[in-house]
Structures are given as C-alpha cells and as structure tokens.
Amino acid sequence: MIQKETVHRLIDQLFEIRETFPGKMIPQEAQQHFQKAKKERLLGLQVLIAHSILEIEKDEKKQPKDQQVPQGKKIDIEY
C-alpha cells in the first residue's frame, strides 16, 4: 500500500505544477490533459480510500466481540 507521505507529496507536486503556469499560458490541449489527470488522481484516491475502508472492516470482523468498538450511541440534543 502507498504510504501517506508519498500520496501527499504527489498531490502537492501536481498542485505546484498547475499553479506555476497562469491559465492563459497553458495550451488548450494541455489543459484538457491536466483536467483528465485531475480526474484520474481523484479516482485513484477514491480507490485507495475504498480499499482502506475494506481493510478496516476486515480487521473489525477478526476482532473478538468483546474487543470491538461500539457502533454508536444515540445522544439526545436539546435546543
């Protein structure tokens, strides 16, 4: 699995590239590629997040019932 620092560094570098060039200096074709790349980055992050959630759920199922964290508790809020 990719380390968190590696993902953060990649995202930071991509934003730096985008901010380096004003919008009018970037040819239309390049802007289209950057837009597609942005979508792909987000899709990649979506997959990483989904995978991480599945791993957490697997770990939760492996834990004995007495060690599992309670799912939640209803709290009444008064206004």
C-alpha positions as CSV (number, residue, x, y, z in Angstrom):
1,M,0.0,0.0,0.0
2,I,1.2,3.5,-0.8
3,Q,2.5,5.4,2.2
4,K,0.5,8.5,3.2
5,E,3.5,10.8,2.8
6,T,4.0,9.6,-0.8
7,V,0.4,10.4,-1.7
8,H,0.6,13.8,0.0
9,R,3.9,14.6,-1.8
10,L,2.4,13.6,-5.2
11,I,-0.7,15.8,-4.7
12,D,1.5,18.7,-3.6
13,Q,3.7,18.4,-6.7
14,L,0.7,18.3,-9.0
15,F,-0.8,21.5,-7.5
16,E,2.6,23.2,-7.8
17,I,2.8,22.4,-11.5
18,R,-0.7,23.8,-12.0
19,E,0.0,27.0,-10.0
20,T,3.3,27.6,-11.8
21,F,1.7,28.5,-15.1
22,P,-1.1,31.1,-15.4
23,G,-4.2,29.7,-17.2
24,K,-3.6,31.6,-20.5
25,M,0.0,30.3,-20.8
26,I,-1.2,26.7,-20.9
27,P,-2.4,25.5,-24.3
28,Q,-5.9,24.2,-24.5
29,E,-4.7,20.6,-25.2
30,A,-2.5,20.6,-22.1
31,Q,-5.4,22.0,-20.0
32,Q,-7.5,19.0,-21.2
33,H,-4.8,16.6,-20.2
34,F,-4.4,18.2,-16.8
35,Q,-8.2,18.1,-16.3
36,K,-8.2,14.4,-17.2
37,A,-5.2,13.8,-14.9
38,K,-7.1,15.6,-12.1
39,K,-10.0,13.2,-12.5
40,E,-7.7,10.2,-12.6
41,R,-5.9,11.4,-9.4
42,L,-9.3,11.7,-7.7
43,L,-10.4,8.3,-8.9
44,G,-7.1,6.8,-7.7
45,L,-7.7,8.4,-4.3
46,Q,-11.2,7.1,-4.2
47,V,-9.9,3.5,-4.8
48,L,-7.3,4.0,-2.1
49,I,-9.9,5.2,0.4
50,A,-12.3,2.4,-0.5
51,H,-9.5,-0.2,-0.1
52,S,-8.6,1.3,3.3
53,I,-12.2,1.1,4.5
54,L,-12.4,-2.6,3.4
55,E,-9.1,-3.3,5.3
56,I,-10.6,-1.7,8.4
57,E,-13.8,-3.7,8.1
58,K,-11.8,-6.9,7.7
59,D,-9.8,-6.1,10.8
60,E,-13.1,-5.4,12.7
61,K,-14.5,-8.7,11.7
62,K,-11.4,-10.5,13.0
63,Q,-11.6,-8.9,16.5
64,P,-13.5,-10.8,19.2
65,K,-16.9,-9.3,20.0
66,D,-15.7,-8.1,23.4
67,Q,-12.9,-6.0,21.9
68,Q,-14.9,-4.4,19.1
69,V,-15.6,-0.7,19.3
70,P,-19.3,0.0,19.8
71,Q,-21.0,1.2,16.6
72,G,-22.5,4.3,18.1
73,K,-24.9,5.6,20.7
74,K,-27.9,7.9,20.3
75,I,-27.4,11.2,22.0
76,D,-30.4,13.4,22.7
77,I,-29.7,17.1,21.9
78,E,-31.8,19.8,23.5
79,Y,-32.2,23.2,21.8
